Amino acid sequence: MKQTSTIAGAVIVLFAMSIAEMPHLSVKLVPEAQAFRGRGAAFVVGASVGSAGSSSAQASAAASQQQAAAAQQQAAAAQQQAAIEKEKAAAAQQQTTAAQQQAAAAQQQAAAAQQQAAAAQQQAVAAGAGKSLPLGTVVSTLPAGCTPKTVGGVQYHACGDNFYRAAFQGNTLVYVTAQP
């Protein structure tokens, strides 16, 4: 925009100078035209100085735009880095959740195996009601046909050749083979 006005001003000055040099103008106008011509030359010089200042301002504006573009690129890179870190955190959370699910599944399998072992032990106790079991064998229920018996102030359950004493495993009542 400034270049356009500078060019227009220079054209006006040149036009005024060409009028001053026309031979058909009266002698009275010639000195005034010459004076105007002198001012026009000053204007042309001033316009060119303004034009150089305008170029400097444009260069400064371009440098500012480049700095702004660099700052925008840095901000975009920071946003990308934050997004990557967020994705990493989400992946770590998923891995933690998967590990917790695997641990829960392992606990369920262990509990199922423990229940199977207890059931097998009870079957062995029921099958061997007339046989002696090793001391410390734990069962959750007494075999059929057991009778309560107190020996030395301690309550036992006599089941064939085995004696059981009531005990707790956590909050669960169990029976343990013992010797009265």
C-alpha positions as protocol buffer text, in pm:
chain_id: "A"
residue {
  index: 1
  type: MET
  ca { x: 0 y: 0 z: 0 }
}
residue {
  index: 2
  type: LYS
  ca { x: 282 y: 242 z: 86 }
}
residue {
  index: 3
  type: GLN
  ca { x: 462 y: 158 z: -239 }
}
residue {
  index: 4
  type: THR
  ca { x: 152 y: 245 z: -438 }
}
residue {
  index: 5
  type: SER
  ca { x: 118 y: 585 z: -272 }
}
residue {
  index: 6
  type: THR
  ca { x: 492 y: 648 z: -317 }
}
residue {
  index: 7
  type: ILE
  ca { x: 468 y: 571 z: -689 }
}
residue {
  index: 8
  type: ALA
  ca { x: 158 y: 789 z: -727 }
}
residue {
  index: 9
  type: GLY
  ca { x: 336 y: 1079 z: -556 }
}
residue {
  index: 10
  type: ALA
  ca { x: 637 y: 1041 z: -785 }
}
residue {
  index: 11
  type: VAL
  ca { x: 410 y: 1045 z: -1092 }
}
residue {
  index: 12
  type: ILE
  ca { x: 245 y: 1367 z: -971 }
}
residue {
  index: 13
  type: VAL
  ca { x: 584 y: 1530 z: -918 }
}
residue {
  index: 14
  type: LEU
  ca { x: 704 y: 1426 z: -1263 }
}
residue {
  index: 15
  type: PHE
  ca { x: 382 y: 1562 z: -1411 }
}
residue {
  index: 16
  type: ALA
  ca { x: 434 y: 1894 z: -1235 }
}
residue {
  index: 17
  type: MET
  ca { x: 791 y: 1906 z: -1357 }
}
residue {
  index: 18
  type: SER
  ca { x: 685 y: 1842 z: -1715 }
}
residue {
  index: 19
  type: ILE
  ca { x: 432 y: 2127 z: -1692 }
}
residue {
  index: 20
  type: ALA
  ca { x: 706 y: 2359 z: -1569 }
}
residue {
  index: 21
  type: GLU
  ca { x: 917 y: 2285 z: -1876 }
}
residue {
  index: 22
  type: MET
  ca { x: 642 y: 2355 z: -2132 }
}
residue {
  index: 23
  type: PRO
  ca { x: 733 y: 2647 z: -2363 }
}
residue {
  index: 24
  type: HIS
  ca { x: 381 y: 2790 z: -2404 }
}
residue {
  index: 25
  type: LEU
  ca { x: 345 y: 2881 z: -2035 }
}
residue {
  index: 26
  type: SER
  ca { x: 384 y: 3245 z: -1956 }
}
residue {
  index: 27
  type: VAL
  ca { x: 707 y: 3369 z: -1815 }
}
residue {
  index: 28
  type: LYS
  ca { x: 536 y: 3448 z: -1483 }
}
residue {
  index: 29
  type: LEU
  ca { x: 450 y: 3086 z: -1421 }
}
residue {
  index: 30
  type: VAL
  ca { x: 792 y: 2951 z: -1504 }
}
residue {
  index: 31
  type: PRO
  ca { x: 962 y: 3069 z: -1182 }
}
residue {
  index: 32
  type: GLU
  ca { x: 677 y: 2932 z: -976 }
}
residue {
  index: 33
  type: ALA
  ca { x: 693 y: 2604 z: -1165 }
}
residue {
  index: 34
  type: GLN
  ca { x: 1067 y: 2594 z: -1108 }
}
residue {
  index: 35
  type: ALA
  ca { x: 1007 y: 2644 z: -735 }
}
residue {
  index: 36
  type: PHE
  ca { x: 749 y: 2371 z: -744 }
}
residue {
  index: 37
  type: ARG
  ca { x: 993 y: 2156 z: -932 }
}
residue {
  index: 38
  type: GLY
  ca { x: 1246 y: 2205 z: -654 }
}
residue {
  index: 39
  type: ARG
  ca { x: 993 y: 2099 z: -396 }
}
residue {
  index: 40
  type: GLY
  ca { x: 900 y: 1803 z: -612 }
}
residue {
  index: 41
  type: ALA
  ca { x: 1259 y: 1691 z: -622 }
}
residue {
  index: 42
  type: ALA
  ca { x: 1265 y: 1714 z: -247 }
}
residue {
  index: 43
  type: PHE
  ca { x: 947 y: 1515 z: -239 }
}
residue {
  index: 44
  type: VAL
  ca { x: 1094 y: 1250 z: -467 }
}
residue {
  index: 45
  type: VAL
  ca { x: 1402 y: 1224 z: -243 }
}
residue {
  index: 46
  type: GLY
  ca { x: 1179 y: 1203 z: 64 }
}
residue {
  index: 47
  type: ALA
  ca { x: 967 y: 940 z: -102 }
}
residue {
  index: 48
  type: SER
  ca { x: 1269 y: 728 z: -177 }
}
residue {
  index: 49
  type: VAL
  ca { x: 1390 y: 761 z: 183 }
}
residue {
  index: 50
  type: GLY
  ca { x: 1041 y: 663 z: 300 }
}
residue {
  index: 51
  type: SER
  ca { x: 1054 y: 373 z: 64 }
}
residue {
  index: 52
  type: ALA
  ca { x: 1382 y: 254 z: 219 }
}
residue {
  index: 53
  type: GLY
  ca { x: 1226 y: 287 z: 565 }
}
residue {
  index: 54
  type: SER
  ca { x: 929 y: 91 z: 438 }
}
residue {
  index: 55
  type: SER
  ca { x: 1160 y: -189 z: 319 }
}
residue {
  index: 56
  type: SER
  ca { x: 1321 y: -200 z: 662 }
}
residue {
  index: 57
  type: ALA
  ca { x: 980 y: -219 z: 826 }
}
residue {
  index: 58
  type: GLN
  ca { x: 881 y: -499 z: 588 }
}
residue {
  index: 59
  type: ALA
  ca { x: 1198 y: -689 z: 670 }
}
residue {
  index: 60
  type: SER
  ca { x: 1127 y: -644 z: 1040 }
}
residue {
  index: 61
  type: ALA
  ca { x: 771 y: -764 z: 990 }
}
residue {
  index: 62
  type: ALA
  ca { x: 896 y: -1068 z: 798 }
}
residue {
  index: 63
  type: ALA
  ca { x: 1141 y: -1149 z: 1078 }
}
residue {
  index: 64
  type: SER
  ca { x: 859 y: -1118 z: 1330 }
}
residue {
  index: 65
  type: GLN
  ca { x: 645 y: -1352 z: 1122 }
}
residue {
  index: 66
  type: GLN
  ca { x: 928 y: -1603 z: 1106 }
}
residue {
  index: 67
  type: GLN
  ca { x: 968 y: -1586 z: 1485 }
}
residue {
  index: 68
  type: ALA
  ca { x: 594 y: -1636 z: 1528 }
}
residue {
  index: 69
  type: ALA
  ca { x: 602 y: -1934 z: 1292 }
}
residue {
  index: 70
  type: ALA
  ca { x: 893 y: -2085 z: 1485 }
}
residue {
  index: 71
  type: ALA
  ca { x: 705 y: -2036 z: 1812 }
}
residue {
  index: 72
  type: GLN
  ca { x: 399 y: -2205 z: 1662 }
}
residue {
  index: 73
  type: GLN
  ca { x: 612 y: -2498 z: 1548 }
}
residue {
  index: 74
  type: GLN
  ca { x: 758 y: -2531 z: 1897 }
}
residue {
  index: 75
  type: ALA
  ca { x: 410 y: -2523 z: 2049 }
}
residue {
  index: 76
  type: ALA
  ca { x: 293 y: -2789 z: 1804 }
}
residue {
  index: 77
  type: ALA
  ca { x: 594 y: -3007 z: 1888 }
}
residue {
  index: 78
  type: ALA
  ca { x: 520 y: -2967 z: 2259 }
}
residue {
  index: 79
  type: GLN
  ca { x: 159 y: -3070 z: 2201 }
}
residue {
  index: 80
  type: GLN
  ca { x: 272 y: -3375 z: 2006 }
}
residue {
  index: 81
  type: GLN
  ca { x: 512 y: -3470 z: 2285 }
}
residue {
  index: 82
  type: ALA
  ca { x: 232 y: -3433 z: 2541 }
}
residue {
  index: 83
  type: ALA
  ca { x: 7 y: -3653 z: 2329 }
}
residue {
  index: 84
  type: ILE
  ca { x: 281 y: -3918 z: 2306 }
}
residue {
  index: 85
  type: GLU
  ca { x: 331 y: -3910 z: 2683 }
}
residue {
  index: 86
  type: LYS
  ca { x: -44 y: -3943 z: 2733 }
}
residue {
  index: 87
  type: GLU
  ca { x: -53 y: -4246 z: 2502 }
}
residue {
  index: 88
  type: LYS
  ca { x: 238 y: -4402 z: 2693 }
}
residue {
  index: 89
  type: ALA
  ca { x: 55 y: -4350 z: 3022 }
}
residue {
  index: 90
  type: ALA
  ca { x: -259 y: -4509 z: 2877 }
}
residue {
  index: 91
  type: ALA
  ca { x: -58 y: -4808 z: 2754 }
}
residue {
  index: 92
  type: ALA
  ca { x: 104 y: -4848 z: 3097 }
}
residue {
  index: 93
  type: GLN
  ca { x: -241 y: -4834 z: 3259 }
}
residue {
  index: 94
  type: GLN
  ca { x: -364 y: -5104 z: 3022 }
}
residue {
  index: 95
  type: GLN
  ca { x: -65 y: -5321 z: 3106 }
}
residue {
  index: 96
  type: THR
  ca { x: -129 y: -5274 z: 3477 }
}
residue {
  index: 97
  type: THR
  ca { x: -494 y: -5365 z: 3432 }
}
residue {
  index: 98
  type: ALA
  ca { x: -399 y: -5675 z: 3233 }
}
residue {
  index: 99
  type: ALA
  ca { x: -152 y: -5782 z: 3502 }
}
residue {
  index: 100
  type: GLN
  ca { x: -417 y: -5733 z: 3770 }
}
residue {
  index: 101
  type: GLN
  ca { x: -663 y: -5943 z: 3572 }
}
residue {
  index: 102
  type: GLN
  ca { x: -402 y: -6217 z: 3531 }
}
residue {
  index: 103
  type: ALA
  ca { x: -332 y: -6212 z: 3905 }
}
residue {
  index: 104
  type: ALA
  ca { x: -703 y: -6238 z: 3982 }
}
residue {
  index: 105
  type: ALA
  ca { x: -737 y: -6531 z: 3741 }
}
residue {
  index: 106
  type: ALA
  ca { x: -439 y: -6703 z: 3906 }
}
residue {
  index: 107
  type: GLN
  ca { x: -598 y: -6655 z: 4249 }
}
residue {
  index: 108
  type: GLN
  ca { x: -923 y: -6804 z: 4123 }
}
residue {
  index: 109
  type: GLN
  ca { x: -736 y: -7102 z: 3981 }
}
residue {
  index: 110
  type: ALA
  ca { x: -552 y: -7151 z: 4310 }
}
residue {
  index: 111
  type: ALA
  ca { x: -879 y: -7137 z: 4504 }
}
residue {
  index: 112
  type: ALA
  ca { x: -1035 y: -7389 z: 4266 }
}
residue {
  index: 113
  type: ALA
  ca { x: -735 y: -7621 z: 4305 }
}
residue {
  index: 114
  type: GLN
  ca { x: -757 y: -7588 z: 4683 }
}
residue {
  index: 115
  type: GLN
  ca { x: -1126 y: -7678 z: 4677 }
}
residue {
  index: 116
  type: GLN
  ca { x: -1053 y: -7979 z: 4458 }
}
residue {
  index: 117
  type: ALA
  ca { x: -782 y: -8095 z: 4698 }
}
residue {
  index: 118
  type: ALA
  ca { x: -1018 y: -8057 z: 4994 }
}
residue {
  index: 119
  type: ALA
  ca { x: -1287 y: -8253 z: 4812 }
}
residue {
  index: 120
  type: ALA
  ca { x: -1039 y: -8528 z: 4726 }
}
residue {
  index: 121
  type: GLN
  ca { x: -925 y: -8540 z: 5087 }
}
residue {
  index: 122
  type: GLN
  ca { x: -1281 y: -8572 z: 5212 }
}
residue {
  index: 123
  type: GLN
  ca { x: -1344 y: -8852 z: 4968 }
}
residue {
  index: 124
  type: ALA
  ca { x: -1033 y: -9025 z: 5097 }
}
residue {
  index: 125
  type: VAL
  ca { x: -1151 y: -8979 z: 5455 }
}
residue {
  index: 126
  type: ALA
  ca { x: -1496 y: -9110 z: 5371 }
}
residue {
  index: 127
  type: ALA
  ca { x: -1350 y: -9407 z: 5183 }
}
residue {
  index: 128
  type: GLY
  ca { x: -1105 y: -9484 z: 5460 }
}
residue {
  index: 129
  type: ALA
  ca { x: -1335 y: -9434 z: 5758 }
}
residue {
  index: 130
  type: GLY
  ca { x: -1203 y: -9755 z: 5904 }
}
residue {
  index: 131
  type: LYS
  ca { x: -838 y: -9672 z: 5823 }
}
residue {
  index: 132
  type: SER
  ca { x: -606 y: -9447 z: 6016 }
}
residue {
  index: 133
  type: LEU
  ca { x: -520 y: -9113 z: 5854 }
}
residue {
  index: 134
  type: PRO
  ca { x: -195 y: -8927 z: 5913 }
}
residue {
  index: 135
  type: LEU
  ca { x: -208 y: -8682 z: 6204 }
}
residue {
  index: 136
  type: GLY
  ca { x: -279 y: -8325 z: 6096 }
}
residue {
  index: 137
  type: THR
  ca { x: -509 y: -8419 z: 5810 }
}
residue {
  index: 138
  type: VAL
  ca { x: -765 y: -8138 z: 5767 }
}
residue {
  index: 139
  type: VAL
  ca { x: -1124 y: -8202 z: 5655 }
}
residue {
  index: 140
  type: SER
  ca { x: -1413 y: -7959 z: 5626 }
}
residue {
  index: 141
  type: THR
  ca { x: -1677 y: -8211 z: 5739 }
}
residue {
  index: 142
  type: LEU
  ca { x: -1670 y: -8517 z: 5959 }
}
residue {
  index: 143
  type: PRO
  ca { x: -1734 y: -8858 z: 5807 }
}
residue {
  index: 144
  type: ALA
  ca { x: -2063 y: -9027 z: 5886 }
}
residue {
  index: 145
  type: GLY
  ca { x: -2091 y: -9222 z: 6209 }
}
residue {
  index: 146
  type: CYS
  ca { x: -1864 y: -9009 z: 6432 }
}
residue {
  index: 147
  type: THR
  ca { x: -1935 y: -8982 z: 6804 }
}
residue {
  index: 148
  type: PRO
  ca { x: -1823 y: -8702 z: 7039 }
}
residue {
  index: 149
  type: LYS
  ca { x: -1569 y: -8807 z: 7304 }
}
residue {
  index: 150
  type: THR
  ca { x: -1397 y: -8599 z: 7575 }
}
residue {
  index: 151
  type: VAL
  ca { x: -1040 y: -8695 z: 7666 }
}
residue {
  index: 152
  type: GLY
  ca { x: -848 y: -8494 z: 7927 }
}
residue {
  index: 153
  type: GLY
  ca { x: -1097 y: -8206 z: 7904 }
}
residue {
  index: 154
  type: VAL
  ca { x: -1060 y: -8178 z: 7522 }
}
residue {
  index: 155
  type: GLN
  ca { x: -1354 y: -8257 z: 7292 }
}
residue {
  index: 156
  type: TYR
  ca { x: -1275 y: -8503 z: 7010 }
}
residue {
  index: 157
  type: HIS
  ca { x: -1489 y: -8678 z: 6751 }
}
residue {
  index: 158
  type: ALA
  ca { x: -1419 y: -9047 z: 6721 }
}
residue {
  index: 159
  type: CYS
  ca { x: -1466 y: -9178 z: 6369 }
}
residue {
  index: 160
  type: GLY
  ca { x: -1348 y: -9536 z: 6348 }
}
residue {
  index: 161
  type: ASP
  ca { x: -969 y: -9540 z: 6404 }
}
residue {
  index: 162
  type: ASN
  ca { x: -938 y: -9159 z: 6367 }
}
residue {
  index: 163
  type: PHE
  ca { x: -997 y: -8884 z: 6619 }
}
residue {
  index: 164
  type: TYR
  ca { x: -1076 y: -8530 z: 6498 }
}
residue {
  index: 165
  type: ARG
  ca { x: -1048 y: -8205 z: 6686 }
}
residue {
  index: 166
  type: ALA
  ca { x: -1242 y: -7892 z: 6578 }
}
residue {
  index: 167
  type: ALA
  ca { x: -1029 y: -7594 z: 6464 }
}
residue {
  index: 168
  type: PHE
  ca { x: -1061 y: -7275 z: 6258 }
}
residue {
  index: 169
  type: GLN
  ca { x: -883 y: -7187 z: 5933 }
}
residue {
  index: 170
  type: GLY
  ca { x: -952 y: -6814 z: 5911 }
}
residue {
  index: 171
  type: ASN
  ca { x: -1328 y: -6795 z: 5966 }
}
residue {
  index: 172
  type: THR
  ca { x: -1396 y: -7152 z: 5850 }
}
residue {
  index: 173
  type: LEU
  ca { x: -1461 y: -7442 z: 6089 }
}
residue {
  index: 174
  type: VAL
  ca { x: -1252 y: -7749 z: 5999 }
}
residue {
  index: 175
  type: TYR
  ca { x: -1158 y: -8078 z: 6166 }
}
residue {
  index: 176
  type: VAL
  ca { x: -801 y: -8198 z: 6213 }
}
residue {
  index: 177
  type: THR
  ca { x: -694 y: -8554 z: 6286 }
}
residue {
  index: 178
  type: ALA
  ca { x: -527 y: -8573 z: 6627 }
}
residue {
  index: 179
  type: GLN
  ca { x: -421 y: -8819 z: 6890 }
}
residue {
  index: 180
  type: PRO
  ca { x: -616 y: -8796 z: 7216 }
}
